[in-house]
Amino acid sequence: MTSKNIIITGTSRGIGFELVKLFSGTGHNVLALSRNEKPISNLGLNNVTTFSFDLNNPLDYKRVETFIELKFKKVDVLVNNAGTLLNKPFSQTNIKDFEQVYRTNVFGVSEMIRTCLPFMKKESHVVTISSMGGVQGSMKFPGLSAYSSSKAAVITLTELLAEEYKETGPSFNVLALGAVQTEMLEEAFPGYQAPITALEMAQYIYDFSLTGNKYYNGKLLQVSNSTP
């Protein structure tokens, strides 16, 4: 197997943390990005680089660009996993609340893609993690107006980028996840038990990131075992 260069955001816990271990364990080179780099750095994995990274800090994208230029040279897979969740009644939110969520969940995704694109080939793959809450016609929950609408935005962004880069690549796909037992879910819905663990979902995303672009481009895949 040829080792690939993988960039993952939101790696300090949950799905992102498990993804780093999966990719590293199979010999791939990983750049793990999160505001808190300690959980990954404490693992001491040889083929993993991590440093503190804030999706809202323009200078941090320059650090990523420099790292790619000096170390990776090219990017095979980008997993936009980082996200922030706000659970608050719409009437109690304000423009700053929406700005905060969109800066991470939408603007951060677009800037991360923009940073990596010059180093991606036709066979490279951009996988963005969205939510079932952002899928038209799916079940919606009160209090998630900022979060779910931001997750809807990256679904459309994925479709647009796949069209714009269909001749040159890379491929762009988006996974709308159902409930996964992560720290973020526990913070938003205390006491709720999801049917899927972070590791189980990470295993699915790992496989899809490496092979899904053979079968899909510009597609939304609903990764949820509940309906609607």
Secondary structure, DSSP 8 states (H G I E B T S, - for coil): ----EEEEE--SSHHHHHHHHHHHHTT-EEEEEES--HHHHTT--TTEEEEE--TT-HHHHHHHHHHIIIIISSEEEEEE---------GGG--HHHHHHHHIIIIIHHHHHHHHHGGGEEEEEEEEEEEEGGGSTTS---TT-HHHHHHHHHHHHHHHHHHHHTTTT--EEEEEEE--EE-HHHHHHSTT---SEEHHHHHHHHHHHHHHGGGT-SSEEEEE-SS--
